[in-house]
Amino acid sequence: MLEPITGADFDTVAAGTDLTVVDFWADWCGPCKMQTPVLEALDEEYDGKIKFASLDVDENKDIAEKFEIMSIPALVIFKHGKAAEKVVGFHPQGALKKYLDQKLAEVTAE
């Protein structure tokens, strides 16, 4: 299961990690429900290499606004604790794995 986060712990979610993926979602969002098992599988696969967390946009509107989340699901990729990229929409596991492998290689090379 992805680590659920709120506004109270959002500022520290990416602290101390090279790469963190935060899933912005809502309970009423069909594509979000499809994306969750993909992210959970990747969380297991990248155990210790990439941190995964999830944020309910309905319960944390201020954070969603801060990151200009207009469509969900949306993934915000943090490199070394700082927001670096945003990926919007549903992505199948293979495509997301290829993308994350590339991001992991970039972070490792830095």
TAKA-V686378 format. One record per backbone hydrogen bond with DSSP energy under -0.5 kcal/mol. NH is the residue of the N-H (numbers start at 0). CO is the residue of the C=O. E is the energy in kcal/mol with one decimal. If there is no record, write none. Layout:
nh=NH co=CO e=E
nh=NH co=CO e=E
This chain:
nh=2 co=51 e=-1.0
nh=3 co=1 e=-0.6
nh=4 co=53 e=-2.8
nh=8 co=5 e=-0.6
nh=9 co=5 e=-1.1
nh=10 co=6 e=-0.5
nh=11 co=8 e=-0.9
nh=12 co=8 e=-0.6
nh=12 co=9 e=-1.2
nh=14 co=11 e=-1.0
nh=16 co=13 e=-1.5
nh=19 co=77 e=-2.3
nh=20 co=50 e=-3.1
nh=21 co=19 e=-0.5
nh=21 co=75 e=-2.4
nh=22 co=20 e=-0.6
nh=22 co=52 e=-3.1
nh=23 co=21 e=-0.6
nh=23 co=73 e=-3.5
nh=24 co=22 e=-0.6
nh=24 co=54 e=-2.2
nh=28 co=25 e=-1.5
nh=29 co=27 e=-0.7
nh=32 co=28 e=-1.6
nh=33 co=29 e=-1.3
nh=34 co=30 e=-2.0
nh=35 co=31 e=-2.0
nh=36 co=32 e=-0.6
nh=37 co=33 e=-0.7
nh=38 co=34 e=-2.4
nh=39 co=35 e=-2.5
nh=40 co=36 e=-2.1
nh=41 co=37 e=-2.2
nh=42 co=38 e=-2.5
nh=43 co=39 e=-1.7
nh=44 co=40 e=-2.2
nh=45 co=41 e=-2.9
nh=46 co=43 e=-1.2
nh=48 co=45 e=-3.3
nh=49 co=45 e=-1.8
nh=50 co=18 e=-2.3
nh=52 co=20 e=-2.4
nh=53 co=2 e=-2.6
nh=54 co=22 e=-3.3
nh=55 co=4 e=-0.5
nh=56 co=24 e=-3.1
nh=56 co=54 e=-0.6
nh=59 co=55 e=-1.0
nh=62 co=59 e=-0.5
nh=63 co=59 e=-2.0
nh=64 co=60 e=-2.5
nh=65 co=61 e=-2.1
nh=66 co=62 e=-1.9
nh=67 co=64 e=-1.7
nh=68 co=63 e=-2.9
nh=69 co=67 e=-0.9
nh=72 co=23 e=-0.6
nh=73 co=23 e=-1.7
nh=74 co=86 e=-3.4
nh=75 co=21 e=-2.4
nh=76 co=74 e=-0.6
nh=76 co=84 e=-2.8
nh=77 co=19 e=-3.3
nh=77 co=75 e=-0.6
nh=78 co=81 e=-2.7
nh=79 co=17 e=-2.4
nh=79 co=77 e=-0.5
nh=81 co=78 e=-1.8
nh=83 co=76 e=-3.3
nh=84 co=76 e=-1.6
nh=86 co=74 e=-2.9
nh=88 co=72 e=-3.4
nh=95 co=91 e=-2.5
nh=96 co=92 e=-2.6
nh=97 co=93 e=-2.1
nh=98 co=94 e=-2.0
nh=99 co=95 e=-2.8
nh=100 co=96 e=-2.7
nh=101 co=97 e=-1.7
nh=102 co=98 e=-2.1
nh=103 co=99 e=-2.8
nh=104 co=100 e=-2.2
nh=105 co=101 e=-2.1
nh=106 co=102 e=-2.3
nh=107 co=103 e=-2.4
nh=108 co=104 e=-1.9
nh=109 co=105 e=-0.9
